[in-house]
Amino acid sequence: MYRYILERCKQASARRPGRPSWKDSEGLTLQILDAATKLFAAHGYAATSMEKIATAC
């Protein structure tokens, strides 16, 4: 039983790496803001969705 649980935990951790580190998250935030700014400038605030921003990143 223990081996089964251990294997399931290893599989779950391989699929989900978790939150990015603080340094990585700062870079990701800047990337998202850059994409959002470009989309807002090109299409306007009302025509820009979160989905479009995510796709642009």
mmCIF file of the N, C-alpha and C atoms, coordinates in Angstrom:
data_MODEL
# 
_entry.id   MODEL 
# 
loop_
_atom_site.group_PDB 
_atom_site.id 
_atom_site.type_symbol 
_atom_site.label_atom_id 
_atom_site.label_alt_id 
_atom_site.label_comp_id 
_atom_site.label_asym_id 
_atom_site.label_entity_id 
_atom_site.label_seq_id 
_atom_site.pdbx_PDB_ins_code 
_atom_site.Cartn_x 
_atom_site.Cartn_y 
_atom_site.Cartn_z 
_atom_site.occupancy 
_atom_site.B_iso_or_equiv 
_atom_site.pdbx_formal_charge 
_atom_site.auth_seq_id 
_atom_site.auth_comp_id 
_atom_site.auth_asym_id 
_atom_site.auth_atom_id 
_atom_site.pdbx_PDB_model_num 
ATOM 1   N N  . MET A 1 1  ? 0.825   -1.187 0.000   1.00 0.00 ? 1  MET A N  1 
ATOM 2   C CA . MET A 1 1  ? 0.000   0.000  0.000   1.00 0.00 ? 1  MET A CA 1 
ATOM 3   C C  . MET A 1 1  ? 0.869   1.251  0.000   1.00 0.00 ? 1  MET A C  1 
ATOM 4   N N  . TYR A 1 2  ? 1.917   1.258  0.810   1.00 0.00 ? 2  TYR A N  1 
ATOM 5   C CA . TYR A 1 2  ? 2.797   2.417  0.892   1.00 0.00 ? 2  TYR A CA 1 
ATOM 6   C C  . TYR A 1 2  ? 3.439   2.721  -0.460  1.00 0.00 ? 2  TYR A C  1 
ATOM 7   N N  . ARG A 1 3  ? 3.879   1.671  -1.154  1.00 0.00 ? 3  ARG A N  1 
ATOM 8   C CA . ARG A 1 3  ? 4.499   1.863  -2.466  1.00 0.00 ? 3  ARG A CA 1 
ATOM 9   C C  . ARG A 1 3  ? 3.518   2.469  -3.457  1.00 0.00 ? 3  ARG A C  1 
ATOM 10  N N  . TYR A 1 4  ? 2.291   2.045  -3.407  1.00 0.00 ? 4  TYR A N  1 
ATOM 11  C CA . TYR A 1 4  ? 1.255   2.582  -4.299  1.00 0.00 ? 4  TYR A CA 1 
ATOM 12  C C  . TYR A 1 4  ? 1.080   4.080  -4.056  1.00 0.00 ? 4  TYR A C  1 
ATOM 13  N N  . ILE A 1 5  ? 0.988   4.464  -2.806  1.00 0.00 ? 5  ILE A N  1 
ATOM 14  C CA . ILE A 1 5  ? 0.807   5.883  -2.459  1.00 0.00 ? 5  ILE A CA 1 
ATOM 15  C C  . ILE A 1 5  ? 2.032   6.687  -2.896  1.00 0.00 ? 5  ILE A C  1 
ATOM 16  N N  . LEU A 1 6  ? 3.211   6.150  -2.664  1.00 0.00 ? 6  LEU A N  1 
ATOM 17  C CA . LEU A 1 6  ? 4.439   6.823  -3.048  1.00 0.00 ? 6  LEU A CA 1 
ATOM 18  C C  . LEU A 1 6  ? 4.507   7.026  -4.563  1.00 0.00 ? 6  LEU A C  1 
ATOM 19  N N  . GLU A 1 7  ? 4.143   6.006  -5.318  1.00 0.00 ? 7  GLU A N  1 
ATOM 20  C CA . GLU A 1 7  ? 4.146   6.112  -6.778  1.00 0.00 ? 7  GLU A CA 1 
ATOM 21  C C  . GLU A 1 7  ? 3.124   7.144  -7.262  1.00 0.00 ? 7  GLU A C  1 
ATOM 22  N N  . ARG A 1 8  ? 1.955   7.180  -6.649  1.00 0.00 ? 8  ARG A N  1 
ATOM 23  C CA . ARG A 1 8  ? 0.924   8.160  -7.017  1.00 0.00 ? 8  ARG A CA 1 
ATOM 24  C C  . ARG A 1 8  ? 1.399   9.575  -6.714  1.00 0.00 ? 8  ARG A C  1 
ATOM 25  N N  . CYS A 1 9  ? 2.096   9.764  -5.617  1.00 0.00 ? 9  CYS A N  1 
ATOM 26  C CA . CYS A 1 9  ? 2.616   11.086 -5.276  1.00 0.00 ? 9  CYS A CA 1 
ATOM 27  C C  . CYS A 1 9  ? 3.692   11.516 -6.270  1.00 0.00 ? 9  CYS A C  1 
ATOM 28  N N  . LYS A 1 10 ? 4.539   10.600 -6.670  1.00 0.00 ? 10 LYS A N  1 
ATOM 29  C CA . LYS A 1 10 ? 5.571   10.915 -7.659  1.00 0.00 ? 10 LYS A CA 1 
ATOM 30  C C  . LYS A 1 10 ? 4.930   11.300 -8.982  1.00 0.00 ? 10 LYS A C  1 
ATOM 31  N N  . GLN A 1 11 ? 3.898   10.584 -9.399  1.00 0.00 ? 11 GLN A N  1 
ATOM 32  C CA . GLN A 1 11 ? 3.210   10.899 -10.648 1.00 0.00 ? 11 GLN A CA 1 
ATOM 33  C C  . GLN A 1 11 ? 2.537   12.262 -10.564 1.00 0.00 ? 11 GLN A C  1 
ATOM 34  N N  . ALA A 1 12 ? 1.919   12.561 -9.457  1.00 0.00 ? 12 ALA A N  1 
ATOM 35  C CA . ALA A 1 12 ? 1.238   13.842 -9.286  1.00 0.00 ? 12 ALA A CA 1 
ATOM 36  C C  . ALA A 1 12 ? 2.244   14.989 -9.296  1.00 0.00 ? 12 ALA A C  1 
ATOM 37  N N  . SER A 1 13 ? 3.378   14.811 -8.643  1.00 0.00 ? 13 SER A N  1 
ATOM 38  C CA . SER A 1 13 ? 4.370   15.880 -8.614  1.00 0.00 ? 13 SER A CA 1 
ATOM 39  C C  . SER A 1 13 ? 5.021   16.066 -9.973  1.00 0.00 ? 13 SER A C  1 
ATOM 40  N N  . ALA A 1 14 ? 5.090   15.028 -10.779 1.00 0.00 ? 14 ALA A N  1 
ATOM 41  C CA . ALA A 1 14 ? 5.657   15.153 -12.114 1.00 0.00 ? 14 ALA A CA 1 
ATOM 42  C C  . ALA A 1 14 ? 4.719   15.945 -13.023 1.00 0.00 ? 14 ALA A C  1 
ATOM 43  N N  . ARG A 1 15 ? 3.425   15.858 -12.797 1.00 0.00 ? 15 ARG A N  1 
ATOM 44  C CA . ARG A 1 15 ? 2.455   16.569 -13.621 1.00 0.00 ? 15 ARG A CA 1 
ATOM 45  C C  . ARG A 1 15 ? 2.323   18.023 -13.222 1.00 0.00 ? 15 ARG A C  1 
ATOM 46  N N  . ARG A 1 16 ? 2.456   18.304 -11.942 1.00 0.00 ? 16 ARG A N  1 
ATOM 47  C CA . ARG A 1 16 ? 2.226   19.659 -11.438 1.00 0.00 ? 16 ARG A CA 1 
ATOM 48  C C  . ARG A 1 16 ? 3.490   20.173 -10.763 1.00 0.00 ? 16 ARG A C  1 
ATOM 49  N N  . PRO A 1 17 ? 4.253   20.994 -11.449 1.00 0.00 ? 17 PRO A N  1 
ATOM 50  C CA . PRO A 1 17 ? 5.502   21.447 -10.857 1.00 0.00 ? 17 PRO A CA 1 
ATOM 51  C C  . PRO A 1 17 ? 5.332   22.473 -9.743  1.00 0.00 ? 17 PRO A C  1 
ATOM 52  N N  . GLY A 1 18 ? 4.174   23.084 -9.622  1.00 0.00 ? 18 GLY A N  1 
ATOM 53  C CA . GLY A 1 18 ? 3.942   24.057 -8.553  1.00 0.00 ? 18 GLY A CA 1 
ATOM 54  C C  . GLY A 1 18 ? 4.140   25.477 -9.024  1.00 0.00 ? 18 GLY A C  1 
ATOM 55  N N  . ARG A 1 19 ? 4.157   26.382 -8.069  1.00 0.00 ? 19 ARG A N  1 
ATOM 56  C CA . ARG A 1 19 ? 4.300   27.795 -8.374  1.00 0.00 ? 19 ARG A CA 1 
ATOM 57  C C  . ARG A 1 19 ? 5.716   28.083 -8.840  1.00 0.00 ? 19 ARG A C  1 
ATOM 58  N N  . PRO A 1 20 ? 5.849   29.072 -9.740  1.00 0.00 ? 20 PRO A N  1 
ATOM 59  C CA . PRO A 1 20 ? 7.204   29.462 -10.140 1.00 0.00 ? 20 PRO A CA 1 
ATOM 60  C C  . PRO A 1 20 ? 7.917   30.164 -8.981  1.00 0.00 ? 20 PRO A C  1 
ATOM 61  N N  . SER A 1 21 ? 9.216   30.176 -9.043  1.00 0.00 ? 21 SER A N  1 
ATOM 62  C CA . SER A 1 21 ? 9.984   30.855 -8.004  1.00 0.00 ? 21 SER A CA 1 
ATOM 63  C C  . SER A 1 21 ? 9.708   32.353 -8.070  1.00 0.00 ? 21 SER A C  1 
ATOM 64  N N  . TRP A 1 22 ? 10.144  33.070 -7.045  1.00 0.00 ? 22 TRP A N  1 
ATOM 65  C CA . TRP A 1 22 ? 9.907   34.507 -6.981  1.00 0.00 ? 22 TRP A CA 1 
ATOM 66  C C  . TRP A 1 22 ? 10.536  35.217 -8.175  1.00 0.00 ? 22 TRP A C  1 
ATOM 67  N N  . LYS A 1 23 ? 11.757  34.828 -8.537  1.00 0.00 ? 23 LYS A N  1 
ATOM 68  C CA . LYS A 1 23 ? 12.445  35.435 -9.686  1.00 0.00 ? 23 LYS A CA 1 
ATOM 69  C C  . LYS A 1 23 ? 11.709  35.125 -10.981 1.00 0.00 ? 23 LYS A C  1 
ATOM 70  N N  . ASP A 1 24 ? 11.269  33.896 -11.152 1.00 0.00 ? 24 ASP A N  1 
ATOM 71  C CA . ASP A 1 24 ? 10.541  33.516 -12.357 1.00 0.00 ? 24 ASP A CA 1 
ATOM 72  C C  . ASP A 1 24 ? 9.191   34.222 -12.434 1.00 0.00 ? 24 ASP A C  1 
ATOM 73  N N  . SER A 1 25 ? 8.529   34.380 -11.305 1.00 0.00 ? 25 SER A N  1 
ATOM 74  C CA . SER A 1 25 ? 7.217   35.014 -11.314 1.00 0.00 ? 25 SER A CA 1 
ATOM 75  C C  . SER A 1 25 ? 7.327   36.496 -11.653 1.00 0.00 ? 25 SER A C  1 
ATOM 76  N N  . GLU A 1 26 ? 8.411   37.129 -11.266 1.00 0.00 ? 26 GLU A N  1 
ATOM 77  C CA . GLU A 1 26 ? 8.614   38.541 -11.607 1.00 0.00 ? 26 GLU A CA 1 
ATOM 78  C C  . GLU A 1 26 ? 8.759   38.704 -13.122 1.00 0.00 ? 26 GLU A C  1 
ATOM 79  N N  . GLY A 1 27 ? 9.522   37.828 -13.746 1.00 0.00 ? 27 GLY A N  1 
ATOM 80  C CA . GLY A 1 27 ? 9.668   37.866 -15.202 1.00 0.00 ? 27 GLY A CA 1 
ATOM 81  C C  . GLY A 1 27 ? 8.367   37.573 -15.911 1.00 0.00 ? 27 GLY A C  1 
ATOM 82  N N  . LEU A 1 28 ? 7.610   36.644 -15.380 1.00 0.00 ? 28 LEU A N  1 
ATOM 83  C CA . LEU A 1 28 ? 6.318   36.294 -15.968 1.00 0.00 ? 28 LEU A CA 1 
ATOM 84  C C  . LEU A 1 28 ? 5.339   37.457 -15.852 1.00 0.00 ? 28 LEU A C  1 
ATOM 85  N N  . THR A 1 29 ? 5.358   38.154 -14.734 1.00 0.00 ? 29 THR A N  1 
ATOM 86  C CA . THR A 1 29 ? 4.496   39.318 -14.550 1.00 0.00 ? 29 THR A CA 1 
ATOM 87  C C  . THR A 1 29 ? 4.820   40.392 -15.583 1.00 0.00 ? 29 THR A C  1 
ATOM 88  N N  . LEU A 1 30 ? 6.096   40.645 -15.800 1.00 0.00 ? 30 LEU A N  1 
ATOM 89  C CA . LEU A 1 30 ? 6.498   41.640 -16.796 1.00 0.00 ? 30 LEU A CA 1 
ATOM 90  C C  . LEU A 1 30 ? 6.086   41.222 -18.202 1.00 0.00 ? 30 LEU A C  1 
ATOM 91  N N  . GLN A 1 31 ? 6.183   39.938 -18.493 1.00 0.00 ? 31 GLN A N  1 
ATOM 92  C CA . GLN A 1 31 ? 5.774   39.428 -19.805 1.00 0.00 ? 31 GLN A CA 1 
ATOM 93  C C  . GLN A 1 31 ? 4.270   39.617 -20.014 1.00 0.00 ? 31 GLN A C  1 
ATOM 94  N N  . ILE A 1 32 ? 3.482   39.342 -18.999 1.00 0.00 ? 32 ILE A N  1 
ATOM 95  C CA . ILE A 1 32 ? 2.031   39.506 -19.085 1.00 0.00 ? 32 ILE A CA 1 
ATOM 96  C C  . ILE A 1 32 ? 1.667   40.974 -19.253 1.00 0.00 ? 32 ILE A C  1 
ATOM 97  N N  . LEU A 1 33 ? 2.296   41.842 -18.467 1.00 0.00 ? 33 LEU A N  1 
ATOM 98  C CA . LEU A 1 33 ? 2.018   43.274 -18.579 1.00 0.00 ? 33 LEU A CA 1 
ATOM 99  C C  . LEU A 1 33 ? 2.405   43.831 -19.941 1.00 0.00 ? 33 LEU A C  1 
ATOM 100 N N  . ASP A 1 34 ? 3.503   43.366 -20.491 1.00 0.00 ? 34 ASP A N  1 
ATOM 101 C CA . ASP A 1 34 ? 3.934   43.801 -21.818 1.00 0.00 ? 34 ASP A CA 1 
ATOM 102 C C  . ASP A 1 34 ? 2.915   43.386 -22.884 1.00 0.00 ? 34 ASP A C  1 
ATOM 103 N N  . ALA A 1 35 ? 2.474   42.138 -22.816 1.00 0.00 ? 35 ALA A N  1 
ATOM 104 C CA . ALA A 1 35 ? 1.478   41.656 -23.780 1.00 0.00 ? 35 ALA A CA 1 
ATOM 105 C C  . ALA A 1 35 ? 0.170   42.414 -23.638 1.00 0.00 ? 35 ALA A C  1 
ATOM 106 N N  . ALA A 1 36 ? -0.253  42.665 -22.409 1.00 0.00 ? 36 ALA A N  1 
ATOM 107 C CA . ALA A 1 36 ? -1.505  43.389 -22.175 1.00 0.00 ? 36 ALA A CA 1 
ATOM 108 C C  . ALA A 1 36 ? -1.407  44.817 -22.698 1.00 0.00 ? 36 ALA A C  1 
ATOM 109 N N  . THR A 1 37 ? -0.288  45.477 -22.455 1.00 0.00 ? 37 THR A N  1 
ATOM 110 C CA . THR A 1 37 ? -0.108  46.849 -22.929 1.00 0.00 ? 37 THR A CA 1 
ATOM 111 C C  . THR A 1 37 ? -0.185  46.928 -24.443 1.00 0.00 ? 37 THR A C  1 
ATOM 112 N N  . LYS A 1 38 ? 0.462   45.993 -25.119 1.00 0.00 ? 38 LYS A N  1 
ATOM 113 C CA . LYS A 1 38 ? 0.426   45.981 -26.584 1.00 0.00 ? 38 LYS A CA 1 
ATOM 114 C C  . LYS A 1 38 ? -0.983  45.737 -27.103 1.00 0.00 ? 38 LYS A C  1 
ATOM 115 N N  . LEU A 1 39 ? -1.709  44.821 -26.479 1.00 0.00 ? 39 LEU A N  1 
ATOM 116 C CA . LEU A 1 39 ? -3.075  44.536 -26.921 1.00 0.00 ? 39 LEU A CA 1 
ATOM 117 C C  . LEU A 1 39 ? -4.011  45.704 -26.636 1.00 0.00 ? 39 LEU A C  1 
ATOM 118 N N  . PHE A 1 40 ? -3.852  46.347 -25.491 1.00 0.00 ? 40 PHE A N  1 
ATOM 119 C CA . PHE A 1 40 ? -4.680  47.510 -25.169 1.00 0.00 ? 40 PHE A CA 1 
ATOM 120 C C  . PHE A 1 40 ? -4.438  48.625 -26.181 1.00 0.00 ? 40 PHE A C  1 
ATOM 121 N N  . ALA A 1 41 ? -3.181  48.830 -26.551 1.00 0.00 ? 41 ALA A N  1 
ATOM 122 C CA . ALA A 1 41 ? -2.849  49.880 -27.521 1.00 0.00 ? 41 ALA A CA 1 
ATOM 123 C C  . ALA A 1 41 ? -3.403  49.555 -28.908 1.00 0.00 ? 41 ALA A C  1 
ATOM 124 N N  . ALA A 1 42 ? -3.375  48.288 -29.268 1.00 0.00 ? 42 ALA A N  1 
ATOM 125 C CA . ALA A 1 42 ? -3.819  47.897 -30.612 1.00 0.00 ? 42 ALA A CA 1 
ATOM 126 C C  . ALA A 1 42 ? -5.333  47.780 -30.735 1.00 0.00 ? 42 ALA A C  1 
ATOM 127 N N  . HIS A 1 43 ? -5.996  47.268 -29.697 1.00 0.00 ? 43 HIS A N  1 
ATOM 128 C CA . HIS A 1 43 ? -7.428  46.952 -29.808 1.00 0.00 ? 43 HIS A CA 1 
ATOM 129 C C  . HIS A 1 43 ? -8.317  47.726 -28.842 1.00 0.00 ? 43 HIS A C  1 
ATOM 130 N N  . GLY A 1 44 ? -7.720  48.402 -27.871 1.00 0.00 ? 44 GLY A N  1 
ATOM 131 C CA . GLY A 1 44 ? -8.498  49.094 -26.850 1.00 0.00 ? 44 GLY A CA 1 
ATOM 132 C C  . GLY A 1 44 ? -8.779  48.184 -25.670 1.00 0.00 ? 44 GLY A C  1 
ATOM 133 N N  . TYR A 1 45 ? -9.094  48.815 -24.546 1.00 0.00 ? 45 TYR A N  1 
ATOM 134 C CA . TYR A 1 45 ? -9.325  48.075 -23.305 1.00 0.00 ? 45 TYR A CA 1 
ATOM 135 C C  . TYR A 1 45 ? -10.547 47.168 -23.395 1.00 0.00 ? 45 TYR A C  1 
ATOM 136 N N  . ALA A 1 46 ? -11.638 47.693 -23.960 1.00 0.00 ? 46 ALA A N  1 
ATOM 137 C CA . ALA A 1 46 ? -12.892 46.944 -24.004 1.00 0.00 ? 46 ALA A CA 1 
ATOM 138 C C  . ALA A 1 46 ? -12.810 45.713 -24.907 1.00 0.00 ? 46 ALA A C  1 
ATOM 139 N N  . ALA A 1 47 ? -11.955 45.755 -25.908 1.00 0.00 ? 47 ALA A N  1 
ATOM 140 C CA . ALA A 1 47 ? -11.863 44.639 -26.857 1.00 0.00 ? 47 ALA A CA 1 
ATOM 141 C C  . ALA A 1 47 ? -10.784 43.629 -26.484 1.00 0.00 ? 47 ALA A C  1 
ATOM 142 N N  . THR A 1 48 ? -10.097 43.847 -25.375 1.00 0.00 ? 48 THR A N  1 
ATOM 143 C CA . THR A 1 48 ? -9.028  42.944 -24.954 1.00 0.00 ? 48 THR A CA 1 
ATOM 144 C C  . THR A 1 48 ? -9.519  42.075 -23.800 1.00 0.00 ? 48 THR A C  1 
ATOM 145 N N  . SER A 1 49 ? -9.410  40.757 -23.974 1.00 0.00 ? 49 SER A N  1 
ATOM 146 C CA . SER A 1 49 ? -9.853  39.826 -22.933 1.00 0.00 ? 49 SER A CA 1 
ATOM 147 C C  . SER A 1 49 ? -8.646  39.157 -22.276 1.00 0.00 ? 49 SER A C  1 
ATOM 148 N N  . MET A 1 50 ? -8.886  38.541 -21.148 1.00 0.00 ? 50 MET A N  1 
ATOM 149 C CA . MET A 1 50 ? -7.836  37.787 -20.466 1.00 0.00 ? 50 MET A CA 1 
ATOM 150 C C  . MET A 1 50 ? -7.342  36.641 -21.352 1.00 0.00 ? 50 MET A C  1 
ATOM 151 N N  . GLU A 1 51 ? -8.240  36.060 -22.104 1.00 0.00 ? 51 GLU A N  1 
ATOM 152 C CA . GLU A 1 51 ? -7.873  34.967 -23.006 1.00 0.00 ? 51 GLU A CA 1 
ATOM 153 C C  . GLU A 1 51 ? -6.901  35.466 -24.086 1.00 0.00 ? 51 GLU A C  1 
ATOM 154 N N  . LYS A 1 52 ? -7.154  36.641 -24.625 1.00 0.00 ? 52 LYS A N  1 
ATOM 155 C CA . LYS A 1 52 ? -6.261  37.199 -25.636 1.00 0.00 ? 52 LYS A CA 1 
ATOM 156 C C  . LYS A 1 52 ? -4.891  37.502 -25.041 1.00 0.00 ? 52 LYS A C  1 
ATOM 157 N N  . ILE A 1 53 ? -4.869  38.009 -23.824 1.00 0.00 ? 53 ILE A N  1 
ATOM 158 C CA . ILE A 1 53 ? -3.589  38.293 -23.160 1.00 0.00 ? 53 ILE A CA 1 
ATOM 159 C C  . ILE A 1 53 ? -2.832  37.001 -22.914 1.00 0.00 ? 53 ILE A C  1 
ATOM 160 N N  . ALA A 1 54 ? -3.508  35.981 -22.447 1.00 0.00 ? 54 ALA A N  1 
ATOM 161 C CA . ALA A 1 54 ? -2.865  34.690 -22.182 1.00 0.00 ? 54 ALA A CA 1 
ATOM 162 C C  . ALA A 1 54 ? -2.321  34.075 -23.469 1.00 0.00 ? 54 ALA A C  1 
ATOM 163 N N  . THR A 1 55 ? -3.075  34.201 -24.552 1.00 0.00 ? 55 THR A N  1 
ATOM 164 C CA . THR A 1 55 ? -2.622  33.656 -25.834 1.00 0.00 ? 55 THR A CA 1 
ATOM 165 C C  . THR A 1 55 ? -1.404  34.412 -26.342 1.00 0.00 ? 55 THR A C  1 
ATOM 166 N N  . ALA A 1 56 ? -1.361  35.719 -26.119 1.00 0.00 ? 56 ALA A N  1 
ATOM 167 C CA . ALA A 1 56 ? -0.230  36.533 -26.576 1.00 0.00 ? 56 ALA A CA 1 
ATOM 168 C C  . ALA A 1 56 ? 1.055   36.224 -25.814 1.00 0.00 ? 56 ALA A C  1 
ATOM 169 N N  . CYS A 1 57 ? 0.928   35.717 -24.610 1.00 0.00 ? 57 CYS A N  1 
ATOM 170 C CA . CYS A 1 57 ? 2.119   35.382 -23.825 1.00 0.00 ? 57 CYS A CA 1 
ATOM 171 C C  . CYS A 1 57 ? 2.678   34.077 -24.292 1.00 0.00 ? 57 CYS A C  1 
# 
